[in-house]
Amino acid sequence: MANTIAEAIKEAVSEVVSTYTGNSPELVATEARKDDFALAEISSIIGLTGEKLQGAFVVSLDKELLFEFMKLLLGESPTELNQEALDMAGELANMICGAFRRRFEKFGATLKASVPSMITGKDYKIHSLCKTPRVTFKFKIGDQFLYVEFCLDKIA
């Protein structure tokens, strides 16, 4: 069982990525972020709410990694970003967030998740989602990266 939120996120990413692709993600960096620049060209943003808690869970990756996942899972991948690819990115974020939320419940709080909002492109910003800084977890998968950003605020 995860003893910290960081361990819960690491375990959730590992569970989903290794189960569905056979790849083992390696956590290579963790940092608190203050800037708003996106880390990859596709971001799935999931709002989180709970009793006296609100926050966000963001999964970001470049299209090449997403297309690799699609090839492994579906046997084929698109040549350009399309609705099927965006659906896959959203579902990937849902699965990772769901695996995280199951682990988070062991800390004594339940979080509900929104439907992912998708943002794509280059040089976009994800503006402050919480009063607290977002913590970013950078995972290496093969020679590419998947990012999970997490923040959670207490509300009155």
GUPA-554051 format. One record per atom (N, C-alpha, C): x, y, z; atom name; residue in one letter. Coordinates in nm, 2 decimals. Example, Ala and Ser with C-alpha at 12.3 -4.5 7.8 and 13.67 -1.06 7.14 Angstrom:
% GUPA-554051
xx; yy; zz; atom; type
1.32; -0.57; 0.78; N; a
1.23; -0.45; 0.78; CA; a
1.32; -0.33; 0.78; C; a
1.28; -0.22; 0.71; N; s
1.37; -0.11; 0.71; CA; s
1.29; 0.00; 0.79; C; s
//
This chain:
% GUPA-554051
xx; yy; zz; atom; type
0.08; -0.12; 0.00; N; m
0.00; 0.00; 0.00; CA; m
0.09; 0.12; 0.00; C; m
0.05; 0.22; -0.07; N; a
0.12; 0.35; -0.08; CA; a
0.11; 0.42; 0.05; C; a
0.22; 0.47; 0.10; N; n
0.23; 0.55; 0.22; CA; n
0.22; 0.70; 0.20; C; n
0.24; 0.74; 0.08; N; t
0.24; 0.88; 0.05; CA; t
0.16; 0.90; -0.08; C; t
0.12; 1.03; -0.11; N; i
0.06; 1.06; -0.23; CA; i
0.15; 1.03; -0.35; C; i
0.28; 1.06; -0.34; N; a
0.37; 1.04; -0.44; CA; a
0.38; 0.89; -0.48; C; a
0.38; 0.80; -0.37; N; e
0.39; 0.66; -0.40; CA; e
0.26; 0.61; -0.47; C; e
0.14; 0.67; -0.43; N; a
0.02; 0.64; -0.49; CA; a
0.01; 0.67; -0.64; C; a
0.07; 0.79; -0.67; N; i
0.08; 0.82; -0.81; CA; i
0.17; 0.73; -0.89; C; i
0.29; 0.71; -0.83; N; k
0.38; 0.62; -0.90; CA; k
0.32; 0.48; -0.92; C; k
0.26; 0.42; -0.82; N; e
0.20; 0.29; -0.83; CA; e
0.08; 0.29; -0.94; C; e
0.00; 0.40; -0.94; N; a
-0.11; 0.41; -1.04; CA; a
-0.06; 0.41; -1.18; C; a
0.05; 0.49; -1.21; N; v
0.10; 0.50; -1.34; CA; v
0.16; 0.36; -1.38; C; v
0.24; 0.30; -1.29; N; s
0.30; 0.18; -1.31; CA; s
0.19; 0.07; -1.34; C; s
0.09; 0.07; -1.26; N; e
-0.02; -0.03; -1.28; CA; e
-0.08; -0.02; -1.42; C; e
-0.12; 0.10; -1.46; N; v
-0.19; 0.12; -1.59; CA; v
-0.10; 0.10; -1.70; C; v
0.02; 0.16; -1.70; N; v
0.11; 0.15; -1.82; CA; v
0.16; 0.01; -1.84; C; v
0.20; -0.06; -1.73; N; s
0.25; -0.19; -1.74; CA; s
0.14; -0.29; -1.78; C; s
0.02; -0.28; -1.72; N; t
-0.09; -0.37; -1.75; CA; t
-0.13; -0.36; -1.90; C; t
-0.14; -0.24; -1.95; N; y
-0.19; -0.23; -2.09; CA; y
-0.09; -0.23; -2.20; C; y
0.04; -0.20; -2.16; N; t
0.14; -0.19; -2.27; CA; t
0.26; -0.29; -2.25; C; t
0.27; -0.34; -2.13; N; g
0.39; -0.42; -2.10; CA; g
0.51; -0.34; -2.07; C; g
0.51; -0.21; -2.08; N; n
0.62; -0.13; -2.05; CA; n
0.62; -0.09; -1.90; C; n
0.74; -0.08; -1.85; N; s
0.76; -0.04; -1.71; CA; s
0.80; 0.11; -1.70; C; s
0.71; 0.20; -1.66; N; p
0.75; 0.34; -1.65; CA; p
0.85; 0.36; -1.54; C; p
0.95; 0.45; -1.56; N; e
1.05; 0.48; -1.46; CA; e
1.03; 0.63; -1.42; C; e
1.00; 0.65; -1.29; N; l
0.99; 0.79; -1.24; CA; l
1.13; 0.85; -1.23; C; l
1.15; 0.95; -1.31; N; v
1.28; 1.01; -1.33; CA; v
1.29; 1.15; -1.26; C; v
1.18; 1.21; -1.23; N; a
1.18; 1.35; -1.16; CA; a
1.05; 1.38; -1.10; C; a
1.06; 1.45; -0.99; N; t
0.94; 1.50; -0.92; CA; t
0.97; 1.65; -0.88; C; t
0.88; 1.74; -0.91; N; e
0.91; 1.88; -0.87; CA; e
0.78; 1.95; -0.85; C; e
0.78; 2.05; -0.77; N; a
0.67; 2.15; -0.75; CA; a
0.69; 2.25; -0.86; C; a
0.58; 2.27; -0.93; N; r
0.58; 2.37; -1.05; CA; r
0.51; 2.50; -1.01; C; r
0.57; 2.61; -1.05; N; k
0.50; 2.74; -1.03; CA; k
0.46; 2.80; -1.17; C; k
0.53; 2.75; -1.28; N; d
0.49; 2.81; -1.41; CA; d
0.37; 2.73; -1.47; C; d
0.31; 2.79; -1.57; N; d
0.19; 2.73; -1.63; CA; d
0.21; 2.67; -1.76; C; d
0.33; 2.66; -1.81; N; f
0.36; 2.61; -1.94; CA; f
0.33; 2.45; -1.94; C; f
0.26; 2.41; -2.05; N; a
0.24; 2.26; -2.06; CA; a
0.37; 2.19; -2.08; C; a
0.37; 2.06; -2.04; N; l
0.49; 1.98; -2.05; CA; l
0.49; 1.89; -2.18; C; l
0.38; 1.88; -2.24; N; a
0.37; 1.80; -2.36; CA; a
0.26; 1.85; -2.45; C; a
0.24; 1.79; -2.57; N; e
0.15; 1.85; -2.66; CA; e
0.00; 1.80; -2.64; C; e
-0.02; 1.70; -2.55; N; i
-0.16; 1.66; -2.52; CA; i
-0.17; 1.65; -2.37; C; i
-0.27; 1.72; -2.32; N; s
-0.30; 1.72; -2.17; CA; s
-0.44; 1.68; -2.15; C; s
-0.46; 1.59; -2.06; N; s
-0.60; 1.55; -2.01; CA; s
-0.61; 1.61; -1.87; C; s
-0.70; 1.69; -1.85; N; i
-0.72; 1.76; -1.72; CA; i
-0.85; 1.70; -1.66; C; i
-0.83; 1.65; -1.53; N; i
-0.94; 1.59; -1.46; CA; i
-0.96; 1.67; -1.33; C; i
-1.07; 1.73; -1.31; N; g
-1.10; 1.79; -1.18; CA; g
-1.13; 1.69; -1.07; C; g
-1.09; 1.72; -0.95; N; l
-1.11; 1.63; -0.84; CA; l
-1.19; 1.71; -0.73; C; l
-1.28; 1.64; -0.67; N; t
-1.36; 1.70; -0.56; CA; t
-1.38; 1.59; -0.45; C; t
-1.38; 1.64; -0.33; N; g
-1.41; 1.55; -0.22; CA; g
-1.46; 1.64; -0.10; C; g
-1.49; 1.57; 0.01; N; e
-1.54; 1.65; 0.12; CA; e
-1.43; 1.74; 0.17; C; e
-1.44; 1.87; 0.16; N; k
-1.34; 1.97; 0.20; CA; k
-1.22; 1.97; 0.12; C; k
-1.22; 1.91; -0.01; N; l
-1.10; 1.90; -0.09; CA; l
-1.14; 1.93; -0.24; C; l
-1.05; 2.00; -0.31; N; q
-1.07; 2.01; -0.45; CA; q
-0.93; 2.02; -0.52; C; q
-0.92; 1.98; -0.64; N; g
-0.79; 1.98; -0.70; CA; g
-0.80; 1.94; -0.85; C; g
-0.69; 1.90; -0.90; N; a
-0.68; 1.86; -1.04; CA; a
-0.57; 1.75; -1.05; C; a
-0.59; 1.67; -1.16; N; f
-0.50; 1.56; -1.20; CA; f
-0.48; 1.58; -1.35; C; f
-0.36; 1.60; -1.39; N; v
-0.33; 1.62; -1.53; CA; v
-0.24; 1.52; -1.58; C; v
-0.27; 1.45; -1.69; N; v
-0.18; 1.36; -1.76; CA; v
-0.14; 1.42; -1.89; C; v
-0.01; 1.43; -1.92; N; s
0.03; 1.49; -2.04; CA; s
0.14; 1.40; -2.11; C; s
0.13; 1.40; -2.24; N; l
0.22; 1.32; -2.32; CA; l
0.23; 1.37; -2.46; C; l
0.33; 1.34; -2.54; N; d
0.34; 1.38; -2.68; CA; d
0.27; 1.27; -2.76; C; d
0.23; 1.31; -2.88; N; k
0.15; 1.22; -2.97; CA; k
0.22; 1.10; -3.00; C; k
0.36; 1.10; -3.01; N; e
0.43; 0.98; -3.05; CA; e
0.41; 0.87; -2.94; C; e
0.42; 0.91; -2.82; N; l
0.40; 0.81; -2.71; CA; l
0.25; 0.76; -2.71; C; l
0.16; 0.85; -2.73; N; l
0.02; 0.81; -2.74; CA; l
0.00; 0.71; -2.85; C; l
0.06; 0.74; -2.97; N; f
0.04; 0.66; -3.09; CA; f
0.11; 0.52; -3.06; C; f
0.22; 0.51; -2.98; N; e
0.28; 0.38; -2.94; CA; e
0.18; 0.31; -2.86; C; e
0.11; 0.37; -2.76; N; f
0.02; 0.30; -2.68; CA; f
-0.10; 0.25; -2.76; C; f
-0.15; 0.33; -2.86; N; m
-0.25; 0.29; -2.95; CA; m
-0.21; 0.17; -3.03; C; m
-0.09; 0.17; -3.08; N; k
-0.04; 0.05; -3.16; CA; k
-0.04; -0.07; -3.07; C; k
0.01; -0.06; -2.95; N; l
0.01; -0.18; -2.86; CA; l
-0.13; -0.23; -2.82; C; l
-0.22; -0.14; -2.80; N; l
-0.35; -0.17; -2.75; CA; l
-0.45; -0.21; -2.86; C; l
-0.44; -0.14; -2.97; N; l
-0.54; -0.15; -3.08; CA; l
-0.48; -0.22; -3.20; C; l
-0.35; -0.24; -3.21; N; g
-0.29; -0.30; -3.33; CA; g
-0.26; -0.20; -3.44; C; g
-0.30; -0.08; -3.42; N; e
-0.27; 0.02; -3.52; CA; e
-0.28; 0.16; -3.46; C; e
-0.21; 0.25; -3.52; N; s
-0.22; 0.39; -3.47; CA; s
-0.24; 0.49; -3.58; C; s
-0.29; 0.61; -3.54; N; p
-0.32; 0.71; -3.65; CA; p
-0.18; 0.77; -3.69; C; p
-0.19; 0.84; -3.80; N; t
-0.07; 0.92; -3.84; CA; t
-0.08; 1.06; -3.80; C; t
-0.20; 1.10; -3.75; N; e
-0.21; 1.24; -3.70; CA; e
-0.31; 1.24; -3.58; C; e
-0.31; 1.34; -3.50; N; l
-0.39; 1.35; -3.39; CA; l
-0.54; 1.36; -3.43; C; l
-0.62; 1.27; -3.39; N; n
-0.76; 1.27; -3.43; CA; n
-0.85; 1.24; -3.31; C; n
-0.98; 1.23; -3.33; N; q
-1.07; 1.21; -3.22; CA; q
-1.05; 1.08; -3.15; C; q
-1.01; 0.97; -3.22; N; e
-0.98; 0.84; -3.16; CA; e
-0.86; 0.86; -3.07; C; e
-0.76; 0.93; -3.11; N; a
-0.64; 0.95; -3.03; CA; a
-0.67; 1.03; -2.90; C; a
-0.75; 1.13; -2.92; N; l
-0.79; 1.21; -2.80; CA; l
-0.87; 1.13; -2.71; C; l
-0.96; 1.05; -2.76; N; d
-1.04; 0.96; -2.67; CA; d
-0.95; 0.86; -2.59; C; d
-0.84; 0.81; -2.66; N; m
-0.75; 0.72; -2.60; CA; m
-0.67; 0.80; -2.49; C; m
-0.63; 0.92; -2.52; N; a
-0.56; 1.00; -2.42; CA; a
-0.64; 1.03; -2.30; C; a
-0.77; 1.06; -2.32; N; g
-0.86; 1.08; -2.21; CA; g
-0.88; 0.95; -2.13; C; g
-0.90; 0.84; -2.19; N; e
-0.92; 0.71; -2.13; CA; e
-0.79; 0.67; -2.05; C; e
-0.68; 0.70; -2.10; N; l
-0.55; 0.67; -2.03; CA; l
-0.55; 0.75; -1.90; C; l
-0.58; 0.88; -1.91; N; a
-0.58; 0.97; -1.79; CA; a
-0.69; 0.92; -1.69; C; a
-0.81; 0.88; -1.74; N; n
-0.91; 0.82; -1.65; CA; n
-0.86; 0.70; -1.58; C; n
-0.79; 0.61; -1.65; N; m
-0.74; 0.49; -1.58; CA; m
-0.64; 0.52; -1.48; C; m
-0.54; 0.61; -1.51; N; i
-0.44; 0.64; -1.41; CA; i
-0.50; 0.71; -1.29; C; i
-0.59; 0.81; -1.32; N; c
-0.65; 0.88; -1.21; CA; c
-0.74; 0.79; -1.12; C; c
-0.81; 0.70; -1.19; N; g
-0.89; 0.60; -1.11; CA; g
-0.81; 0.51; -1.02; C; g
-0.69; 0.46; -1.07; N; a
-0.60; 0.38; -0.99; CA; a
-0.54; 0.46; -0.88; C; a
-0.52; 0.59; -0.90; N; f
-0.47; 0.68; -0.80; CA; f
-0.58; 0.70; -0.69; C; f
-0.70; 0.73; -0.73; N; r
-0.81; 0.75; -0.64; CA; r
-0.84; 0.63; -0.55; C; r
-0.83; 0.51; -0.60; N; r
-0.84; 0.39; -0.52; CA; r
-0.74; 0.39; -0.41; C; r
-0.62; 0.42; -0.44; N; r
-0.51; 0.43; -0.34; CA; r
-0.53; 0.54; -0.24; C; r
-0.58; 0.66; -0.29; N; f
-0.60; 0.78; -0.21; CA; f
-0.70; 0.75; -0.10; C; f
-0.80; 0.67; -0.13; N; e
-0.91; 0.64; -0.03; CA; e
-0.85; 0.58; 0.09; C; e
-0.73; 0.51; 0.08; N; k
-0.67; 0.45; 0.20; CA; k
-0.61; 0.56; 0.29; C; k
-0.61; 0.68; 0.25; N; f
-0.57; 0.79; 0.33; CA; f
-0.69; 0.85; 0.41; C; f
-0.80; 0.80; 0.38; N; g
-0.92; 0.84; 0.46; CA; g
-1.01; 0.94; 0.39; C; g
-0.99; 0.96; 0.26; N; a
-1.07; 1.06; 0.19; CA; a
-1.11; 1.01; 0.05; C; a
-1.23; 1.03; 0.01; N; t
-1.27; 0.99; -0.13; CA; t
-1.27; 1.11; -0.22; C; t
-1.22; 1.09; -0.34; N; l
-1.22; 1.19; -0.44; CA; l
-1.31; 1.15; -0.56; C; l
-1.39; 1.24; -0.60; N; k
-1.47; 1.22; -0.73; CA; k
-1.40; 1.29; -0.84; C; k
-1.41; 1.24; -0.96; N; a
-1.34; 1.29; -1.08; CA; a
-1.43; 1.34; -1.18; C; a
-1.40; 1.44; -1.25; N; s
-1.47; 1.49; -1.36; CA; s
-1.43; 1.42; -1.49; C; s
-1.51; 1.44; -1.59; N; v
-1.47; 1.39; -1.73; CA; v
-1.35; 1.47; -1.77; C; v
-1.25; 1.40; -1.83; N; p
-1.13; 1.48; -1.87; CA; p
-1.16; 1.59; -1.98; C; p
-1.10; 1.70; -1.96; N; s
-1.09; 1.80; -2.06; CA; s
-0.96; 1.79; -2.14; C; s
-0.97; 1.79; -2.27; N; m
-0.85; 1.77; -2.35; CA; m
-0.80; 1.90; -2.40; C; m
-0.66; 1.92; -2.40; N; i
-0.60; 2.04; -2.46; CA; i
-0.49; 1.98; -2.54; C; i
-0.47; 2.04; -2.66; N; t
-0.37; 1.99; -2.75; CA; t
-0.30; 2.11; -2.82; C; t
-0.18; 2.09; -2.86; N; g
-0.11; 2.19; -2.93; CA; g
0.03; 2.21; -2.88; C; g
0.10; 2.32; -2.92; N; k
0.23; 2.35; -2.87; CA; k
0.22; 2.48; -2.80; C; k
0.30; 2.50; -2.70; N; d
0.32; 2.62; -2.62; CA; d
0.19; 2.68; -2.56; C; d
0.11; 2.59; -2.51; N; y
-0.01; 2.63; -2.44; CA; y
0.02; 2.63; -2.29; C; y
-0.07; 2.70; -2.21; N; k
-0.05; 2.71; -2.07; CA; k
-0.17; 2.64; -2.00; C; k
-0.14; 2.58; -1.89; N; i
-0.25; 2.53; -1.80; CA; i
-0.24; 2.62; -1.68; C; i
-0.34; 2.71; -1.67; N; h
-0.33; 2.81; -1.56; CA; h
-0.36; 2.75; -1.43; C; h
-0.32; 2.82; -1.33; N; s
-0.34; 2.78; -1.19; CA; s
-0.47; 2.70; -1.16; C; s
-0.45; 2.58; -1.13; N; l
-0.57; 2.49; -1.10; CA; l
-0.59; 2.49; -0.95; C; l
-0.50; 2.52; -0.87; N; c
-0.51; 2.52; -0.72; CA; c
-0.43; 2.64; -0.67; C; c
-0.46; 2.66; -0.54; N; k
-0.38; 2.76; -0.47; CA; k
-0.24; 2.71; -0.44; C; k
-0.23; 2.58; -0.41; N; t
-0.11; 2.51; -0.39; CA; t
-0.04; 2.48; -0.52; C; t
0.10; 2.47; -0.52; N; p
0.16; 2.44; -0.65; CA; p
0.13; 2.30; -0.69; C; p
0.13; 2.28; -0.83; N; r
0.11; 2.15; -0.88; CA; r
0.24; 2.07; -0.86; C; r
0.23; 1.95; -0.82; N; v
0.35; 1.86; -0.82; CA; v
0.35; 1.78; -0.94; C; v
0.47; 1.78; -1.01; N; t
0.48; 1.71; -1.14; CA; t
0.57; 1.59; -1.12; C; t
0.52; 1.48; -1.18; N; f
0.59; 1.35; -1.18; CA; f
0.62; 1.32; -1.32; C; f
0.75; 1.31; -1.35; N; k
0.80; 1.28; -1.49; CA; k
0.84; 1.13; -1.50; C; k
0.77; 1.06; -1.59; N; f
0.79; 0.92; -1.61; CA; f
0.86; 0.89; -1.74; C; f
0.96; 0.81; -1.75; N; k
1.02; 0.78; -1.87; CA; k
0.97; 0.64; -1.91; C; k
0.92; 0.64; -2.04; N; i
0.87; 0.51; -2.10; CA; i
0.94; 0.50; -2.23; C; i
1.03; 0.40; -2.23; N; g
1.12; 0.39; -2.35; CA; g
1.20; 0.51; -2.36; C; g
1.20; 0.58; -2.47; N; d
1.27; 0.70; -2.48; CA; d
1.19; 0.83; -2.48; C; d
1.06; 0.81; -2.43; N; q
0.97; 0.92; -2.42; CA; q
0.92; 0.95; -2.28; C; q
0.84; 1.05; -2.26; N; f
0.80; 1.09; -2.13; CA; f
0.65; 1.11; -2.11; C; f
0.60; 1.07; -2.00; N; l
0.46; 1.09; -1.96; CA; l
0.47; 1.17; -1.83; C; l
0.38; 1.27; -1.82; N; y
0.38; 1.36; -1.70; CA; y
0.25; 1.35; -1.63; C; y
0.25; 1.34; -1.50; N; v
0.13; 1.35; -1.41; CA; v
0.15; 1.47; -1.32; C; v
0.06; 1.56; -1.33; N; e
0.06; 1.68; -1.24; CA; e
-0.06; 1.67; -1.14; C; e
-0.04; 1.70; -1.02; N; f
-0.14; 1.68; -0.92; CA; f
-0.14; 1.80; -0.82; C; f
-0.25; 1.85; -0.79; N; c
-0.27; 1.95; -0.68; CA; c
-0.40; 1.92; -0.61; C; c
-0.40; 1.96; -0.48; N; l
-0.52; 1.94; -0.40; CA; l
-0.52; 2.05; -0.29; C; l
-0.63; 2.12; -0.28; N; d
-0.65; 2.22; -0.19; CA; d
-0.76; 2.18; -0.09; C; d
-0.74; 2.22; 0.04; N; k
-0.85; 2.21; 0.14; CA; k
-0.95; 2.33; 0.12; C; k
-1.07; 2.30; 0.13; N; i
-1.17; 2.41; 0.12; CA; i
-1.25; 2.41; 0.25; C; i
-1.30; 2.53; 0.28; N; a
-1.38; 2.55; 0.41; CA; a
-1.51; 2.49; 0.40; C; a
//
